[in-house]
Amino acid sequence: MSNVDRIWTAALVVIGDEILSGRTHDRNIAQIASWLQVQGIRLAEVRVVADLEDAIIGAVDTLRAQHDYLFTTGGIGPTHDDITVDAVAKALGVSVIVHPEARAILEDYYSTRGGLNEGRLRMARAPAGADLIPNPMSGAPGLKIGNVYLMAGVPAITAGMLEGLTGTLEGGLPLISETIGCWVAESEVADLLGCTERAHEGCQIGSYPFFREGRVGANFVVRSTRRDALDACIAVLITGLKALGKDCTPGGI
Amino acid sequence: MSNVDRIWTAALVVIGDEILSGRTHDRNIAQIASWLQVQGIRLAEVRVVADLEDAIIGAVDTLRAQHDYLFTTGGIGPTHDDITVDAVAKALGVSVIVHPEARAILEDYYSTRGGLNEGRLRMARAPAGADLIPNPMSGAPGLKIGNVYLMAGVPAITAGMLEGLTGTLEGGLPLISETIGCWVAESEVADLLGCTERAHEGCQIGSYPFFREGRVGANFVVRSTRRDALDACIAVLITGLKALGKDCTPGGI
């Protein structure tokens, strides 16, 4: 396998009782997944765990060994339920320090906002050896140690951190995709989808059914790292659907 | 520990490349989490895995042993990428059969919709020994085998299946919660939150910051299985915030 064909993978640990209680709809999974694709890295697994040290340690320990990169979201704020830094440090077998650069950033950020206090200083804590990930929105930085990236729970803050990381992670060829939508029950065309995928090496076809306005339809997403293979697969799929009397909507419905 | 104090837990495996690619925002995590809370069952972990047999088997095998219940969403449709039934059967060491009752349901459902075909018949396949979970929306049933519940990927279909399961799972006392919102930086009140939680056994306080209209605020969510403990904790928290000159909004902002 040449280096360009190597598939780089990442995992994500979403840390937060608010997701597991159903109170908050997670938005970081889709955000980080989309961003990783552009970096040529595939999100291979996500785990959502509670604000419990053992749960975080277990997930971090397993996933950082299995993947090129591990991201976490949540639990790096100033309150008592923010325990990600401690858990990750334990998982990595390092101590927790007050990061001088992070402390300076927070001192500056809070100089016009009431000053540093004990809670705010918590956000300068880091696993020993970590580098900072700048947070253009609200001061408190993310952290990078080894292949582990600690991001914020608030999606807008994580978005700012990701922007700064763009282009800095080694990846492979980005996975590209094309979608075609069709007002058809996917069960009518299951055979066509399976045969078309098998006939196009390096392409995967996903079928995503929906119900809208009382009608059934589906979007078919073809993914590949190769543009030529992708285009050929899409063309065969459209021809096959037309042969069954179904019109397609490029880009999806 | 009396039986009433026992904490029942569930895990969820979300199966689908479309979530890991960022194309689709998951809505089943929050939906199932909220439903479980009402049943007195705590969602303790979620894993999102790709449409790969080994990934599904690994997650199902681990989580069904660790929790009272395991739910899966996705991968029970008619197309080639729907492999949940096969993977769960392998994880449980049972064969895959065509479930006669499921087949009858599908024959009836598709009698006015073009009849059964090979793809549609895939949706009658089940791990041997499974019971059906009725699907009031689109025929193809969910499946229950042991403590494993196989649900649809389309959130509206899973909603219908959950409705039918309401009240049928043994659980403990439902976790209840109260939220108060406050236009305050959580870092200003981190101490208050930690102290208040420690002073109220059986209560957890979660702090969920946000940025809106250019201002920082946070919602504080107190969770407990006991109404009296919850009320006492909320009262102390409101008093503490008022002492710091902060007004609270019951129900959250």
Chai-1 contact restraints between the chains, C-beta under 6 A:
chainA,res_idxA,chainB,res_idxB,connection_type,confidence,min_distance_angstrom,max_distance_angstrom,comment,restraint_id
A,D17,B,G206,contact,1.0,0.0,6.0,A-B,restraint_1
A,E18,B,G206,contact,1.0,0.0,6.0,A-B,restraint_2
A,E18,B,Y208,contact,1.0,0.0,6.0,A-B,restraint_3
A,L20,B,A33,contact,1.0,0.0,6.0,A-B,restraint_4
A,L20,B,L43,contact,1.0,0.0,6.0,A-B,restraint_5
A,S21,B,A33,contact,1.0,0.0,6.0,A-B,restraint_6
A,G22,B,A30,contact,1.0,0.0,6.0,A-B,restraint_7
A,G22,B,A33,contact,1.0,0.0,6.0,A-B,restraint_8
A,G22,B,S34,contact,1.0,0.0,6.0,A-B,restraint_9
A,H25,B,A30,contact,1.0,0.0,6.0,A-B,restraint_10
A,A30,B,G22,contact,1.0,0.0,6.0,A-B,restraint_11
A,A30,B,H25,contact,1.0,0.0,6.0,A-B,restraint_12
A,A33,B,L20,contact,1.0,0.0,6.0,A-B,restraint_13
A,A33,B,S21,contact,1.0,0.0,6.0,A-B,restraint_14
A,A33,B,G22,contact,1.0,0.0,6.0,A-B,restraint_15
A,S34,B,G22,contact,1.0,0.0,6.0,A-B,restraint_16
A,L43,B,L20,contact,1.0,0.0,6.0,A-B,restraint_17
A,E45,B,V49,contact,1.0,0.0,6.0,A-B,restraint_18
A,V46,B,V48,contact,1.0,0.0,6.0,A-B,restraint_19
A,R47,B,R47,contact,1.0,0.0,6.0,A-B,restraint_20
A,V48,B,V46,contact,1.0,0.0,6.0,A-B,restraint_21
A,V49,B,E45,contact,1.0,0.0,6.0,A-B,restraint_22
A,P78,B,E186,contact,1.0,0.0,6.0,A-B,restraint_23
A,P78,B,S187,contact,1.0,0.0,6.0,A-B,restraint_24
A,P78,B,A190,contact,1.0,0.0,6.0,A-B,restraint_25
A,T79,B,E186,contact,1.0,0.0,6.0,A-B,restraint_26
A,T79,B,A190,contact,1.0,0.0,6.0,A-B,restraint_27
A,T79,B,L193,contact,1.0,0.0,6.0,A-B,restraint_28
A,T79,B,S207,contact,1.0,0.0,6.0,A-B,restraint_29
A,H80,B,L193,contact,1.0,0.0,6.0,A-B,restraint_30
A,H80,B,G194,contact,1.0,0.0,6.0,A-B,restraint_31
A,D81,B,G206,contact,1.0,0.0,6.0,A-B,restraint_32
A,G119,B,S187,contact,1.0,0.0,6.0,A-B,restraint_33
A,G119,B,A190,contact,1.0,0.0,6.0,A-B,restraint_34
A,R120,B,S187,contact,1.0,0.0,6.0,A-B,restraint_35
A,E186,B,P78,contact,1.0,0.0,6.0,A-B,restraint_36
A,E186,B,T79,contact,1.0,0.0,6.0,A-B,restraint_37
A,S187,B,P78,contact,1.0,0.0,6.0,A-B,restraint_38
A,S187,B,G119,contact,1.0,0.0,6.0,A-B,restraint_39
A,S187,B,R120,contact,1.0,0.0,6.0,A-B,restraint_40
A,A190,B,P78,contact,1.0,0.0,6.0,A-B,restraint_41
A,A190,B,T79,contact,1.0,0.0,6.0,A-B,restraint_42
A,A190,B,G119,contact,1.0,0.0,6.0,A-B,restraint_43
A,L193,B,T79,contact,1.0,0.0,6.0,A-B,restraint_44
A,L193,B,H80,contact,1.0,0.0,6.0,A-B,restraint_45
A,G194,B,H80,contact,1.0,0.0,6.0,A-B,restraint_46
A,G206,B,D17,contact,1.0,0.0,6.0,A-B,restraint_47
A,G206,B,E18,contact,1.0,0.0,6.0,A-B,restraint_48
A,G206,B,D81,contact,1.0,0.0,6.0,A-B,restraint_49
A,S207,B,T79,contact,1.0,0.0,6.0,A-B,restraint_50
A,Y208,B,E18,contact,1.0,0.0,6.0,A-B,restraint_51
